[in-house]
Amino acid sequence: MEWMYYLFFFVFGVILGSFFNVVGLRVPEGNFLSSNRSFCPNCKKTLQWYELIPVFSYLIQMGKCRGCYQSIKKLYPIIEILTGICFAVSYYFYEISLSLLFALLVTSLAIIIIVTDSTYYLIPNKILLFFVPFLVVYRIFVPIDPWWSPLAGAVGIFILMVIIIFVSNGGMGAGDMKYYTLLGLAFGYVDILLIFFLSTLYGTVISIMLIITGKAGRKSEIPFGPYISIATITVLFFGEHIKNWYLSFF
């Protein structure tokens, strides 16, 4: 019956992924609490409930609006499926435990940031502040050894980001700095350094690939938040394996 747990967390994640799309797209515009029903951004047609079923509606409609037949952003099903996978993988690694709660919180934050930054090139303070109390309380009840690691992680990465922003003359945004700082508080000083390294690696490799394929220029604005999120999810699930692999060379 173990497969039922995986199915539950996957379906739960897919449903929440649909909600994360709404959060990520509405919060930066300041209309998250609006009572307006979902509508097509092209023809403004109000969407019916059967057009809002996560993943399935997109597939049944072949990725097009039923009103204007314009393409629906692939971001919607991608985020829904990604959230489902992350939730199922979280259960695989942590089963039913406090660590599972941490994993679900972190993946939720990471995925919402992917939506906001890839769409608006923005990491909203409201989203980061929403997750702060949850992660702080979690770290109080489930501390890292040594106890000061979260504080060192938050302060250390904050100082590092300030230096990078100053040296690069604004090449890195304040939103990225705040996001890193919150992750430093959640993961501690060792893992936040690994997140920083991996996000830089991902960003560099993918940016080079985009330039080579002509999908971006050397001066194109590329959001960095998604790379931080992908690195965060990587460390969440595989951080210990990566650190053990690295230490095996010494």
C-alpha positions in Angstrom: 0.0 0.0 0.0 3.0 2.3 0.0 2.2 3.4 -3.5 -0.9 5.1 -2.2 1.2 7.5 -0.1 3.2 8.4 -3.2 0.0 8.9 -5.2 -1.5 11.0 -2.5 1.5 13.3 -2.2 1.8 13.6 -6.0 -1.9 14.5 -6.4 -1.7 16.8 -3.4 1.3 18.5 -5.0 -0.3 18.8 -8.4 -3.4 20.5 -6.8 -1.2 22.8 -4.7 1.0 23.5 -7.8 -2.1 25.0 -9.4 -2.5 27.2 -6.4 1.2 28.1 -6.5 0.6 29.3 -10.1 -2.1 31.6 -8.9 0.0 32.9 -6.0 3.1 33.4 -8.2 1.2 35.3 -10.9 -1.2 37.4 -8.7 1.0 38.4 -5.7 3.4 40.5 -7.8 0.4 42.3 -9.3 -1.1 42.9 -5.9 -4.4 41.2 -6.7 -4.0 37.9 -4.9 -7.0 38.5 -2.6 -9.1 39.6 -5.6 -12.4 37.9 -5.9 -12.2 37.8 -9.6 -12.4 34.4 -11.1 -9.6 33.0 -13.3 -9.8 34.2 -16.9 -7.8 33.8 -20.2 -5.2 36.6 -20.3 -5.7 36.8 -24.1 -9.5 37.0 -24.7 -10.5 37.7 -21.0 -13.0 34.7 -21.1 -13.9 33.6 -17.6 -12.8 30.1 -17.1 -15.2 27.4 -16.0 -14.3 24.8 -13.3 -13.6 22.1 -15.9 -11.1 24.4 -17.5 -9.2 24.6 -14.2 -8.4 21.0 -13.5 -4.7 20.8 -12.9 -2.8 19.2 -15.9 -5.8 17.4 -17.3 -7.6 20.6 -18.5 -4.4 21.6 -20.3 -4.1 18.2 -22.0 -7.7 17.9 -23.0 -7.7 21.4 -24.4 -4.4 20.6 -26.2 -2.8 23.6 -24.5 -5.2 26.2 -26.0 -7.9 28.4 -24.7 -11.5 27.2 -25.5 -12.5 30.8 -26.3 -9.8 32.3 -28.4 -7.7 29.2 -29.2 -4.5 31.0 -28.2 -1.8 28.9 -26.6 -1.8 28.6 -22.8 1.5 29.1 -21.1 3.4 25.8 -20.6 4.4 27.2 -17.2 1.0 26.1 -15.7 1.3 22.3 -16.2 5.0 22.3 -15.7 4.6 23.9 -12.2 1.8 21.6 -11.3 3.7 18.4 -12.3 6.9 19.7 -10.8 5.2 20.3 -7.5 3.6 16.8 -7.6 7.0 15.2 -8.2 8.7 17.2 -5.5 6.0 16.3 -2.9 6.2 12.6 -3.8 10.0 12.7 -3.7 9.8 14.5 -0.3 7.8 11.6 1.0 10.3 9.1 -0.5 13.2 10.7 1.4 11.6 11.7 4.7 8.3 9.6 5.0 5.9 11.0 7.7 8.1 13.1 9.9 9.0 16.7 10.8 11.6 16.6 8.1 8.8 15.9 5.6 7.1 19.1 6.7 10.4 21.0 6.2 10.7 19.5 2.7 7.2 20.5 1.7 7.7 24.0 3.0 11.0 24.5 1.2 9.7 23.0 -2.1 6.6 25.2 -1.9 8.7 28.3 -1.5 11.1 27.3 -4.2 8.4 26.6 -6.8 6.5 29.8 -6.1 9.7 31.8 -6.6 10.2 30.0 -9.9 6.8 31.3 -11.0 7.3 34.9 -9.9 10.8 35.4 -11.0 10.5 33.7 -14.4 7.4 35.7 -15.1 8.0 39.1 -13.6 11.8 39.0 -12.8 10.8 39.6 -9.2 11.0 37.9 -5.9 8.2 39.5 -3.8 8.9 40.4 -0.1 5.4 39.2 0.8 6.1 35.7 -0.3 9.4 35.5 1.6 7.9 37.0 4.7 5.0 34.5 4.6 7.5 31.6 4.9 9.8 33.2 7.5 7.8 32.3 10.6 7.2 28.7 9.5 10.9 28.1 8.8 12.1 30.0 12.0 9.7 28.0 14.2 10.8 24.8 12.5 14.4 25.5 13.2 13.7 26.3 16.8 12.1 22.9 17.3 14.4 21.0 14.9 17.8 22.7 15.4 20.9 22.1 13.3 24.2 21.1 15.0 25.8 23.4 15.8 22.9 25.6 16.9 24.3 28.7 15.5 24.6 27.3 12.0 21.3 28.9 10.7 22.4 32.4 12.0 25.8 31.9 10.5 24.2 30.8 7.2 21.9 33.8 7.0 24.4 36.4 8.0 27.2 34.9 5.9 25.3 34.6 2.7 23.8 38.1 3.2 27.3 39.6 3.5 28.5 37.7 0.5 25.5 38.8 -1.6 26.0 42.5 -0.6 29.6 42.2 -1.8 28.5 40.6 -5.1 25.8 43.2 -5.7 28.3 46.0 -5.0 31.1 44.5 -7.1 28.7 43.7 -10.0 27.1 47.1 -9.8 23.6 45.6 -9.4 24.2 42.5 -11.5 22.5 40.5 -8.7 19.1 41.7 -7.4 18.1 42.5 -3.8 15.3 39.8 -4.1 18.0 37.1 -4.7 19.9 38.4 -1.7 16.8 38.1 0.6 15.9 34.7 -0.9 19.4 33.4 -0.1 19.3 34.9 3.4 16.0 33.1 4.2 17.5 29.8 2.8 20.6 30.3 4.9 18.4 30.6 8.0 16.6 27.4 6.9 19.6 25.2 5.9 22.6 26.5 7.9 26.0 27.7 6.7 27.2 24.5 5.1 24.2 23.8 2.9 23.7 27.5 1.9 27.2 27.5 0.5 26.3 24.4 -1.5 23.1 26.0 -2.7 25.1 29.1 -3.7 27.6 27.0 -5.6 25.0 24.9 -7.4 22.8 27.9 -8.3 25.8 29.7 -9.8 26.7 26.5 -11.7 23.2 26.0 -13.0 22.9 29.7 -14.0 26.2 29.7 -15.8 25.6 26.5 -17.8 22.0 27.2 -18.7 22.8 30.9 -19.6 25.6 29.7 -21.9 23.3 27.2 -23.5 20.7 29.9 -24.1 23.2 32.2 -25.7 24.6 29.4 -27.9 21.1 28.4 -29.1 20.2 32.1 -29.8 17.4 32.2 -27.2 19.2 34.9 -25.2 21.9 37.5 -25.8 24.9 38.4 -23.8 23.0 41.4 -22.3 19.7 39.6 -21.9 18.0 39.8 -18.5 17.8 36.3 -17.1 16.0 35.7 -13.8 18.3 34.0 -11.2 15.6 33.0 -8.8 14.7 29.8 -10.6 18.3 28.6 -10.5 18.4 29.3 -6.7 15.2 27.3 -6.4 16.5 24.3 -8.4 19.7 24.3 -6.4 17.7 24.4 -3.2 15.6 21.4 -4.2 18.8 19.6 -5.3 20.4 20.2 -1.9 17.2 19.3 -0.1 17.1 15.8 -1.6 20.7 15.1 -2.5 22.8 17.5 -0.4 24.3 14.8 1.9 25.2 12.6 -1.1 26.9 15.5 -2.8 28.9 16.4 0.3 29.9 12.8 0.9 31.0 12.5 -2.7 33.1 15.6 -2.4 34.7 14.6 0.8 35.6 11.2 -0.6 38.3 12.9 -2.6 40.2 13.9 0.6 
